[in-house]
Amino acid sequence: MVQKTKTLLEIDLKKILRKTAKKYALKLPDKVVMVDYGDDVGDLFIKFRHVGIKEGEPTRDGKAIIHYGEDGEIAALEIRSIATLQDTK
């Protein structure tokens, strides 16, 4: 199992987005405007657009939260533990 990383620079963001999109059958935006990594718990918040974000919707397994903009399109993604995605191909 992959341990939590100490810095955002060690995260393969493209790989994580690809795996998340596949796992949850999502069409994620191609553009990322902001990323925040909580190294204390290993959570990752990825914002795709500069828009107002409504309350998020958790996935069935609760490992990710999909945030939608006021227009109903995906605006951000919160992954509760990136270690669960990094240790699979």
C-alpha positions as CSV (number, residue, x, y, z in Angstrom):
1,M,0.0,0.0,0.0
2,V,1.2,3.5,-0.8
3,Q,1.7,5.8,2.2
4,K,0.4,9.3,2.3
5,T,2.8,11.7,0.6
6,K,4.4,14.7,2.2
7,T,4.0,17.1,-0.7
8,L,1.7,17.8,-3.6
9,L,4.7,17.5,-6.0
10,E,4.8,13.7,-5.4
11,I,1.2,13.2,-6.6
12,D,0.6,12.0,-10.1
13,L,-2.6,14.1,-10.6
14,K,-3.3,12.8,-14.2
15,K,-3.2,9.2,-13.0
16,I,-5.5,9.9,-10.0
17,L,-8.0,11.7,-12.2
18,R,-7.9,9.0,-14.8
19,K,-8.5,6.3,-12.2
20,T,-11.2,8.2,-10.4
21,A,-13.1,8.9,-13.7
22,K,-12.9,5.2,-14.6
23,K,-13.9,3.9,-11.1
24,Y,-16.9,6.2,-10.9
25,A,-17.8,6.4,-14.6
26,L,-17.3,10.2,-14.6
27,K,-16.5,12.6,-17.5
28,L,-14.2,14.9,-15.6
29,P,-13.1,18.3,-17.1
30,D,-9.7,18.5,-18.7
31,K,-8.7,21.7,-17.0
32,V,-7.6,22.0,-13.3
33,V,-7.5,25.4,-11.8
34,M,-6.7,24.6,-8.1
35,V,-5.5,21.6,-6.1
36,D,-5.3,21.3,-2.3
37,Y,-3.7,18.4,-0.5
38,G,-4.3,17.6,3.2
39,D,-1.1,15.8,4.1
40,D,-2.4,15.1,7.5
41,V,-5.1,12.7,6.3
42,G,-4.2,12.2,2.6
43,D,-7.2,13.9,1.1
44,L,-7.1,15.8,-2.2
45,F,-9.4,18.6,-3.4
46,I,-9.3,19.3,-7.1
47,K,-11.2,22.3,-8.5
48,F,-11.9,22.4,-12.3
49,R,-13.6,25.7,-12.7
50,H,-13.8,29.1,-11.0
51,V,-17.6,29.0,-10.2
52,G,-19.7,28.8,-7.1
53,I,-19.8,25.3,-5.8
54,K,-22.9,23.7,-4.4
55,E,-22.9,21.0,-1.7
56,G,-21.0,17.9,-2.8
57,E,-22.5,14.4,-3.5
58,P,-20.6,11.5,-2.1
59,T,-19.9,8.4,-4.3
60,R,-21.6,5.1,-3.2
61,D,-18.5,3.9,-1.4
62,G,-17.9,7.3,0.2
63,K,-14.3,7.6,-1.0
64,A,-14.9,10.6,-3.1
65,I,-17.2,13.6,-3.2
66,I,-18.3,15.2,-6.5
67,H,-19.0,18.9,-6.3
68,Y,-21.2,20.5,-8.9
69,G,-21.4,24.2,-10.0
70,E,-24.7,26.1,-10.0
71,D,-25.0,25.1,-13.7
72,G,-25.1,21.4,-12.7
73,E,-21.7,20.6,-14.3
74,I,-18.8,19.0,-12.3
75,A,-16.8,21.8,-10.7
76,A,-14.6,20.0,-8.2
77,L,-13.7,16.6,-6.9
78,E,-12.7,15.6,-3.4
79,I,-10.9,12.3,-2.8
80,R,-10.8,11.3,0.8
81,S,-7.6,9.2,0.6
82,I,-5.4,9.2,-2.5
83,A,-3.6,6.1,-1.2
84,T,-6.6,4.0,-2.3
85,L,-6.1,5.1,-5.9
86,Q,-2.3,5.2,-6.0
87,D,-1.8,1.5,-5.2
88,T,-3.8,0.2,-8.2
89,K,-2.9,0.3,-11.9
